[in-house]
Amino acid sequence: RPSRSLNEMSVEQERPRSRRKMRSRPRGPAKTDQRRCKGEATRRRILDAAMLIVAQEGYHAATHQRIARAAGLVRTAINYHFPDPDQLSEALVLHLHRLRAERVAATVDAPEVSNSHSSAIEAYWALLRETPFVAMAELECCARTDHDLRARLAAARCSSARDGDHRSAVDPPAGVGPNLDRLSVYLLEGLARGVGQGGGGFLERRVLGILKRAAEEARELEPLHSQPF
């Protein structure tokens, strides 16, 4: 068997070293943007899974392990994006607050809602049954005894007010105006907490019917109040 020359041996020794140099090259902007988008998608996936667990099973059921299983991820992915449970809780509050504001804004922009008392009541009641609203209601209930969670909810409201977001679900939806007064909002939110996602049957229909009749009576009295003495 012929022996290899010194030049051939030196070339083979240099090949792995050249591969290492190629791997250590800095990533380009496209690779960085791709990784960032993938990280944001994974983060959104985690928060959506946490939101669903909170709405269906409760706030304390949303552990890292349970969220990872619901999101179809390994637990290390949860720990990477949210190393501390408090970070996950804070991000979830902001996520829910943003989703609710978006849903309210989309509902307010519908012409049938802004022109009808009954439609406004039905629309807001439908919103309260959606997952982001149910999950936020669960957080607000737990915040009664969890001071840290209460502070996070208050911070999210203050942040929304500073940003000029007046269409959040904390107050009656902007743009509905007299079609959905504050008392109706409180009654609907209380009914939603009482009956849960399963529905209240007769109680639900009864309360909605009373609110609609009261709203129509108030609308009929508006011209009388607007007339000068």
C-alpha positions, 0 to 999 in steps of 0.5 A, spaced: 500 500 500 503 506 497 504 511 503 501 518 503 505 524 502 506 529 507 502 534 503 496 530 502 496 529 510 497 536 511 491 538 506 486 533 510 488 536 517 486 543 514 479 541 512 476 540 519 479 547 521 476 550 514 469 547 516 470 550 523 471 557 520 465 557 516 461 555 521 463 561 526 461 566 520 456 571 523 449 570 521 446 575 515 440 580 516 436 575 513 437 569 518 437 574 524 430 576 522 428 569 520 430 567 527 426 573 530 420 571 527 420 564 529 421 566 536 415 571 536 411 565 533 413 561 538 412 566 544 405 567 541 403 560 541 405 559 548 401 565 550 395 562 546 396 556 550 396 559 556 390 563 555 386 557 553 388 553 559 386 559 564 379 560 560 378 552 561 381 550 567 383 556 571 389 560 572 393 556 577 392 550 572 397 554 567 404 551 569 410 551 564 409 543 563 401 544 562 402 549 557 408 546 553 403 540 553 398 544 550 402 548 545 405 542 543 412 544 545 418 541 549 418 545 556 425 547 555 422 552 550 417 555 555 423 556 560 427 559 554 422 565 553 419 565 560 424 563 565 420 565 571 413 564 572 412 571 573 414 573 566 409 569 563 404 571 568 405 579 566 406 577 558 399 573 559 396 579 562 398 584 556 397 579 551 389 578 553 389 586 554 391 587 547 386 581 544 380 584 548 382 591 545 382 588 538 376 584 539 372 590 541 375 595 536 372 590 531 366 590 534 365 597 535 366 598 527 360 594 525 355 599 523 349 594 526 352 595 533 353 603 532 346 603 530 342 599 535 341 598 542 339 591 542 345 589 537 350 593 541 348 588 547 348 582 543 355 584 541 358 585 547 355 579 550 358 575 545 365 578 546 364 576 553 363 569 551 370 569 547 376 566 550 380 572 551 374 575 555 373 569 559 381 568 561 381 575 563 375 574 568 379 568 571 385 573 572 381 578 575 377 573 580 384 571 582 387 578 583 382 579 589 387 575 593 393 575 589 396 582 590 402 581 584 397 579 579 392 585 581 398 589 580 399 587 573 392 588 571 392 595 574 399 596 570 396 593 563 390 598 564 395 604 566 399 602 560 393 602 555 391 609 558 397 612 557 397 609 549 391 613 548 387 606 547 380 608 549 377 602 546 379 597 551 374 592 554 375 595 561 370 601 560 364 600 555 366 600 548 368 607 545 363 608 539 357 605 542 356 611 546 348 611 549 347 604 545 351 601 551 351 604 557 356 603 563 350 599 567 349 594 562 356 593 561 357 591 569 350 587 568 353 583 562 360 582 565 356 580 572 352 575 568 358 572 564 362 571 571 355 567 574 354 563 568 361 561 565 362 559 558 356 554 558 351 559 558 345 561 563 339 558 559 333 562 562 337 567 566 341 569 560 335 570 556 331 574 562 337 579 563 338 580 556 331 581 555 331 586 561 337 590 558 334 590 551 327 593 553 331 598 558 335 600 552 329 601 548 325 605 553 331 610 554 332 611 547 324 613 546 325 618 552 331 621 549 327 626 545 323 628 551 330 630 555 333 634 549 327 638 548 328 645 551 323 647 557 
